[in-house]
Amino acid sequence: MAFDSQLLDGMVIFVEVINSGSFTQAALTSGHSTSYISKEINKLESRLGVRLMQRTTRSLSLTPEGEVYFQQCQQIIDDAEQAHNLLSGGQAQPKGTLRISCPTSFGMSRMQAIFSDFINLYTEVNLEIDLNDHKVDMIAEGFDVLIRASHQLDDSSLISRKIHSSDGIIVAAPSYLAKYGKPTTANELAGHSAITYSNIKNNNLWNLTNKDGKVETIKVNSRVQTNSSELEVSLCVAGHGVMLMPRFNLNGELERGELVQLLPEYQRSEVNVYVVYPSRKHMSAKVRSFIDFVCSELA
């Protein structure tokens, strides 16, 4: 990349405007005039060749380009503050915005209390939590940390650390079993309607280990496929089919009798939950503290 002495010009002002919510408030916190703040933002947009925010006399909002640029600028500023603290001998404190992507069901069933406790403990860290079940490009989408559930993560340059494991169990609602009968062998599952998770490759092939240690692959009839674990559970409780699900995605349905476990003598390979982050080197205090906290809470 060619040398550009203006590369960082206006970045701190831009981030302060967004974080404070207005040009006037950014002027107060930075000690500059409102006209100075406005000129810096105009110069920044002119240099970049894009509009970063839509602004009126009453409000301002980020454009899509501005949102991407803001996330990257915020990270650069946080890293610069950490570097300053390290070189000045100060203790780097977790602070800034931490962007986390987490599976929806795991986030709701296992992470709610952890997020809450983390916020209480680290008062200078703001959490931006995206609950979703699709595959995420961590770098392109600007996440600091991913939490992902899988039998095995894809090879990548990212660092992963296992934080939780859960067995997979086959379940169905009593109303479904009363109507279609209860399967007593793995092979009988092929004759039943199944609710499957579409984010898994070959989701209609269930690999089950029998009591002799042999793996039986059963091709089930996917009556419903969905990328939402919560919807899977809801449809299963409503009696629309059998389901193979990590136990951590259930929230008391077995205990309340809404679902019944089937074929408990068959084992399903564990589903692991990982925390994923870009690098062990130069890890910011907010990322390190969150990873250590989650690992401790889920130990």
N, C-alpha and C positions, 0 to 999 in steps of 0.2 A: 504494500500500500504506500502511495506517495505521501511525503511529509505534509501535514496540514496543521499549522499552528493554531487554527481556529476550531479544531475538532471539538473541543469541550466547551467552547464559548456559549453562554446562555443556558447550559444544561442545568446548573444548580438553580437558577432563577425559575426555569420552566418547572422543575420538580416542586419547588416551593409554592408556585402558583397553584398547582394541582392539589398538593397536600393541604394548603390553607383554604382553598375553595374560592379565592377571589384575588384580583390584582391588588385591591386595597389592603387586604390582610397580609398578602405577601410583601407589600411595601412596608407595612408596620414591622413585621418580623425581621426583615432584611435591613431596615434602616435606610431604604431608598425611597424615592418618590414614586407615585403611581405612574407618572409619565415615563420614568426611567424603566420600570418593569415592562410597560407596554412596548417601548422601543426595543428592548432586549428580545422580547418574544417575537416581534416583527422581524428583527434581524435574523433570528434563529430560523424562522419559517422560510424567510427569503433564501438563506444559505442552503437549507435542506430541500427547498423546492416543493414543499407540501404544507398544507394547512394542518396544524396540530390540534387546534381546538376551535369549537364554535362558541362565540361569545356575544352576549347582548349586555344591555345595561343591568339586567337582573340576574343573569346566570352564565355559566360557562360549562362546556362539556367537551370531552375528548372526541376527536375523529377516530376512525379505526387505525389510521396511521399514527395518530397521537397516542393511542392506547399502547401500541407496540413499543413506540419510542419511549414512553414514560416508564414502562416496566424495565426496559434495559437501562435507562438513565438512573432509576432508583437503585438498581443493583450496583451500578458503577459507583454511585455516591456512597452507598453502604460499605462497599469494599474499600474505598478510599479512606473512609473514617476508621475502619478497622486497621488499615495499614498505618495510619497516623497514630492510633493508640498503641500499636505494637512497637513502633519506632520511638515513641516518646516515653516508653516504659509504662504506659498506663495499662490497666486491665480491660481488655475488650469486653464490653457488655453486650449481651444480645439485644438488638434493637432494629427497628425498621419493619418493613412488610415482608412476611414469609408466605410465598405462594405454594399451596399444596394441592395436589390432585389425589383423590381417594375414591375407591369404589363406593357406590351409593349405599348398598346394604351394609358393608363393613363399617362405613363411616357412621351410619345411623345406629348400628347395633353395638359397636365396640369402641368407636372413637369419640363419641359425643362427650363423655365425661373426661377423656384425656385432653381434648381440645380445651374444655372449660378449665381444667386444672392448670394447663400450660399457660393460658391467658392470665390466670390469677397469679401465677408464679413469676412470669416474665412480663411485667407491666409495660415495657417499652417495645414489645413486639406486637405488631398487628398481623392477624391471620387473614389470608384470602384463600378460602377453601372452595375447591371445585369438586363436587361430587358427581362422578360420571363413571360409566362402565365401558367406554370405548378406549381404543388404543391411543395413547397420548405421545406426541413428539415433545419430549421434555424441553429440549433446547429451543426449538422453533416457537413453542407456545409460552416460553418464559417461566416455567415452574422451577422452584428451588428444590422441591422434594416430591417424589411420587410414592404412593402406597399402592401396591398391586398384588393381587392374589393369582397364583398360578401353580400348576404342578411343577413347572420348571420355566424360568425366565429365558427369553431369547438372549443369545450372545450379543453383547454390545460393549461399548467403551464406558458405559455407566457403571457405577459401583452399587452393589446391592447387599443388603443385610437382612437375613431372615428374622422376623420379629414375632411370628405366630404360626402355628400349624393347626389344622383341623381335619378330621376324617370326613369323608363324604358318605352320606347315608341316603337310602332310597325310602321315599315316603309317599303316602297317599292319604286322602281324606276318607273317613269312615263312610261317607255318603257314596263315594266312588266305589269303594270295596263292596258295599252292600248291593250295588247295581251290577258290577262287572266281575266280582269275585276277587279273592286274595291270591296272588301268585305265590306258589310254594317252592318254585325253582327259578333259577336265573333265566332259563330258556322260555318260561312262560311269560316273561316280560315282553317278549317280541309280539305277543298277541294283545297287548294293552296300548292305550293311548298314552303318549308321553309329553311332558312339557320340558323343553330343552333350552339351553342357553346359547344364543346364536353367536356370541363372541368366541366360542370355543370351536376350533376346527374339528370336523367329524363329530359334531355334538350328538348325533344319533347312534354312535358306537360307544357302548358302555363296557368298560373293561372291569370285570369283577373277579376277585380271587376267591376260589372255594376253600373249604376246610383242608383240602389236600395240598394247598399251595399252588394249584394250577389256575392260570388266568383264562377266564371264559369271556369272549367278546360277543356281546349281544347287540344286534341291530334293532333298535326300537323304532316305533312309528311316531314321529314327531307331529303330534296333533297341533301343537303351538310351539313356535320358536320366538324368543324375545331376547333382547339385549339387557333386560332389566331383571335382576334377581328378585327384587321386591314384587314385580308383577308375576314372576314364576310362582312364588309362594302364595300370592293371593289367588291365582287361578287354581293352584293345587288344593288350597283350602276349600275353594268353591266346588271341588269335585270334578275337575275337567281332565284329570290324568295323573299318572305317577311321575315322580320327579326325583332326580339325583342331585343332591345339593350339599355343599359344605355345611357342616353343623353350625358354623359361626353366622350363617345367614338366617338362621331361625331365631325367633324371639318369643319362645314360650309356647309355640303351637303344639309341640309334642306334649308338654306338661299339661296344657289345657284340653288335650284330647282332640284338637282340631285336625291333627295329622297323626298318622300311625307309621312307625318304622317297619319296613318290609325287609325280609331276607337278611336279618342281622348277622347270620353266620357267614355271609359273604363280605369280604373286605374290599374296600375301595381305596386306591392310593391317596395319600394325604394331599391336601391342598395347602400350600404354604403362602404366607403373606410376607412381602418384602417391603422394606423402605429403600428407595432408589434415589441416588444423588450423583451429581456429575463427577466429583473428584474428592479424594481424601486430602489433597494438597490445597492450601489456601482456603480451607472451608471457613465460611463466615461463622461468627459466634451464634447467630440466630439459628443457622442450619444445624450446627453441631449440638447445640442445646436441645433442639427439638428431637433429633435422632436419639440422643442419649435418654431423653425423657420418655419417649415412646417405647424404647427397648426396655427401660426399667419398669414401666407400667404394665407392659404385656409379658414380662418375663414369666 
